[in-house]
Amino acid sequence: MTAIRALPSLANNDRPRNASVREQLQQLEEVAREEIRELQQLADARPGPSRADEELLGLAWDLGLDGEALR
């Protein structure tokens, strides 16, 4: 499950009055949203731990081996 959430848009009354500052803020919002989309894609594509890996590690632990012994 991904814990990354999109940022809410600023309400018009929260935006600065200066047009150039508003434009810069809008560009930053667009970049932030794109970065969040990329992070969500990376997080969703990351493989989770497999059940076999957990079982193998548990078996090694039962045998008194540590993670280095599995390499």
C-alpha positions in Angstrom: 0.0 0.0 0.0 1.3 3.4 -1.0 1.5 6.1 1.7 2.2 8.9 -0.9 -0.7 11.2 -1.4 -1.2 14.1 -3.8 -1.1 17.6 -2.5 -4.4 19.5 -2.5 -4.6 22.6 -4.7 -4.5 25.9 -3.0 -7.7 27.9 -2.9 -7.7 31.1 -4.9 -7.8 33.2 -1.8 -4.7 31.4 -0.5 -2.6 32.4 -3.5 -0.4 35.4 -3.6 -1.6 38.5 -5.3 1.6 39.1 -7.3 1.1 37.5 -10.8 4.8 36.4 -11.1 4.7 34.8 -7.7 1.5 33.0 -8.5 3.0 31.7 -11.7 6.1 30.4 -9.9 3.9 28.8 -7.3 1.8 27.1 -10.0 5.0 25.8 -11.6 6.2 24.4 -8.3 2.9 22.7 -7.7 3.1 21.1 -11.1 6.6 19.8 -10.5 5.6 18.6 -7.0 2.6 16.7 -8.5 4.8 15.1 -11.2 7.4 14.0 -8.5 4.5 12.5 -6.4 3.3 10.6 -9.5 6.8 9.3 -10.1 7.2 8.3 -6.5 3.8 6.5 -6.5 4.8 4.6 -9.6 8.1 3.5 -8.1 6.4 2.5 -4.8 3.8 0.5 -6.7 6.4 -1.2 -8.9 8.6 -2.2 -5.9 8.3 -6.0 -5.3 7.2 -7.1 -1.9 8.9 -9.7 0.1 8.1 -13.2 -1.2 6.7 -15.9 1.0 9.5 -18.2 0.0 12.1 -15.7 1.2 10.4 -15.4 4.6 10.2 -19.2 5.0 13.8 -19.7 4.0 14.9 -17.1 6.5 12.8 -18.7 9.2 14.3 -22.1 8.4 17.8 -20.7 8.5 17.0 -19.0 11.9 15.7 -22.4 13.2 19.0 -24.0 12.1 21.0 -21.3 14.0 22.2 -19.6 10.8 22.2 -15.9 10.2 21.5 -13.9 7.0 25.2 -14.0 6.0 25.1 -17.8 5.9 22.4 -17.7 3.1 24.6 -15.8 0.7 
